[in-house]
Amino acid sequence: MGADDRDADYAHMVANFASLPALGFLCLVGVMGSSGVDLEFSDDDTGVHEPLLLGGQRRGAEEEPGCLRVTPYGDAGILSLATLSWLSPLLSVGAKRPLELADIPLLAHKDRAKFCYKAMSSHYERQRLECPDKEPSLAWAILKSFWREAAINGAFAAVNTVVSYVGPYLISYFVDYLSGKIAFPHEGYILASVFFVSKLIETLTARQWYLGVDVMGIHVKSGLTAMVYRKGLRLSNASKQSHTSGEIVNYMAVDVQRVGDYAWYFHDIWMLPLQIILALAILYKNVGIATVSTLIATALSIAASVPVAKLQEHYQDKLMAAKDERMRKTAECLKSMRILKLQAWEDRYRIMLEEMRNVECRWLKWALYSQAAVTFVFWSSPIFVSVITFGTCILLGGELTAGGVLSALATFRILQEPLRNFPDLISMIAQTRVSLDRLSHFLRQEELPDDATISVPQGSTDKAIDIKDGSFSWNPSCSTPTLSHIQLSVVRGMRVAVCGVIGSGKSSLLSSILGEIPRLSGQVRVSGTAAYVSQTAWIQSGNIEENVLFGTPMDRPRYKRVLEACSLKKDLQLLQYGDQTIIGDRGINLSGGQKQRVQLARALYQDADIYLLDDPFSAVDAHTGSDLFKVCTDVALFYFFKDASVS
């Protein structure tokens, strides 16, 4: 009777373990809110079929405007993050119809580029203020800004690494159990349960780890891109001579991307030693003193890549320098394409660019050769380590059991992946270091001085612009200033015209008011905001409406009056899509006069206190220029901006 009871207990235990995965799956489905039961609504609800538990929530998600919702990822709980169920509302909408832009929720505040930029910029500037004699470290600023995310990802990575070695460690016990060597009652059930739980934990931590490093990389890239973009806007005239727009684009497209991608390799620096230590511990249990040979073989494999990695870093420096030079010359050729065509210089400059491209390809070839050498060394490292380990064990007379060999092979298989990824880690460290140095060098460039102009509250003075004994120079080291002893006072509401021959300094005078030319002496006081129209039209990619609004809210009556004042209504009627017409890169689809009127409309639409117009009618015909001049000076400015000052 006792034997029958024991058999019944075993049967119940087996049944319980067999039903555990199904029960766990049903529990997970229930927590995520998908019951699998469809509820058919009445005709008033248009007969929509939706799951019972989330039907109302999903209808609410569809009705709520996407631009007003914030992603639930920021406020998701532990269970929601572990199961990724915070994506369920969005996925349910996507299962019924194609997703639209209005369906995509906004990012949480901490995930936006503005927040990332402020965090990184504050830590970077703090280093500069605390240690003026020492160059600030961009890498340290990044680490200080995102150390919490890095720590959480590191915890997931550590747990994932530890549980990944549970299987190799228990293989020998499992083989012994199958061979009939039972150490304690129910050993098989316990081993199987431990295998299942460890693999479940490994899977969950891996998903969270990969998601975390991806999010952290995006944070780093968005913050660095904003820092580089803002620095490009603040560069002084001398710094702009050494950093062209092509180089700045290269910083954001290549270097920032590489630094952000390093988030995937950040934890490999300490994970590789941890994985080696765990592997050596398991191997010592299986092969004994022969583990010393494993350690030596592993150290030799890692040391073999150090000189090759230094050589690769050298080639990477040369490659990036050649790429910058090619981008600079290419940008100059594209900007001056009309001159090249008129002078028939295409072949000469094509040959020059091809030679620069050949130099870049040569350095790229050597960089790839060095990377291939590192990859070859570590691709063969796992085989080399296993041969040395088993060979040493046999020479020392050690006993190799089936369980020990399987456990050692499983350990080598797990250790094989980090050893194979080690050359990529070495390569990524070298490339990231080069990119960080390039970005740090760019961020240390001279900026426009903050005290070039003094902002005065509008209520404290009636003068919109006041320059007293001002001297300015585009090149501060030059003995002759560009403008000297300037005296100018513009009362609010006044219209001022500055006349002079070509090269007399009219545009430089406007630049001094904007604070874009170095001030040698004197004082510039500005009361209120300013809108500027340059001689050369600047048009951003997009449609005409976006160029006029320039990020400000739409005020339809004001918008229509501005278009009419700038003589744009006739042009919009000729375009197929009106003000929604995409005008292409730098306004390539518009004529010179149209581009000039678009940027004039952009300035008029801004609610500014001062309007600086630098020959805004140079690219328009005489008739249109006369109409624009009359409208802008007599009607539009008085109607829109009664207290505005115009120069």
ABEGO torsion letter per residue (X at the ends): XAAAAAAAAAAAAAAAAAAAAAAAAAAAAAAAGBAGBBBBBBAAAGGBBBBAAAAAAAAAAAABBAAABBBAAAABBAAAAAAGAAAAAAAAAAAABBBBAAABBBBBAAABAAAAAAAAAAAAAAAAAABAABBBBAAAAAAAAAAAAAAAAAAAAAAAAAAAAAAAAAAAAAAAAAAGBBABBGAAAAAAAAAAAAAAAAAAAAAAAAAAAAAAAAAAAAAAAAAAAAAAAABBAAAAAABBAAAAAAAAAAAAAAAAAAAAAAAAAAAAAAAAAAAAAAAAAAAEAAAAAAAAAAAAAAAAAAAAAAAAAAAAAAAAAAAAAAAAAAAAAAAAAAAAAAAGAAAAAAAAAAAAAAAAAAAAAAAAAAAAAAAAAAAAAAAAAAAAAAAAAAAAGBBBBAAAAAAAAAAAAAAAAAAAAAAAAAAAAAAAAAAAAAAAAAAABBBBBAAABBBBBAAABABABBBBGBBBBABAABABBABBGBBBBBBBGBBBBBBEBBGAGAAAAAAAAAGABBBABEBBBBBEBBBBBBABBBBBBEBAAAAAAGGBBBBAAAAAAAAAAAGAAAAAAABAAEAABBAEBGGAABBAAAAAAAAAAAAAABBBABBBBBGAAAABBAAAAAAAAAAAAAAAAAAABAABBBX
